Amino acid sequence: MPMRFLPALLLCLSACAEFPELDATATPGVATAAYPQLLPLETLLDGPAPRATPDLRAGVEGRAASLRAR
């Protein structure tokens, strides 16, 4: 097969992919939630470095476990 047909073949193959239903995974209230407040970049860069706490770690591990259970 000539190489000039390769881009067309790749385009056709990518059109066959199934995309996940992302709308079904959104929690109720997400569509009506307010946008988060935007902060100036300087405020974010000049602030203290974030620190992980044991409570934060436990929360993240709990969320990760619930995602793995899906």
Secondary structure, DSSP 4 states (H G I P E B T S, - for coil): --GGGHHHHHHHHHTTPPPP-SGGGSPTTTTTPPPPPP--HHHHHHSPPP---HHHHHHHHHHHHHHHT-
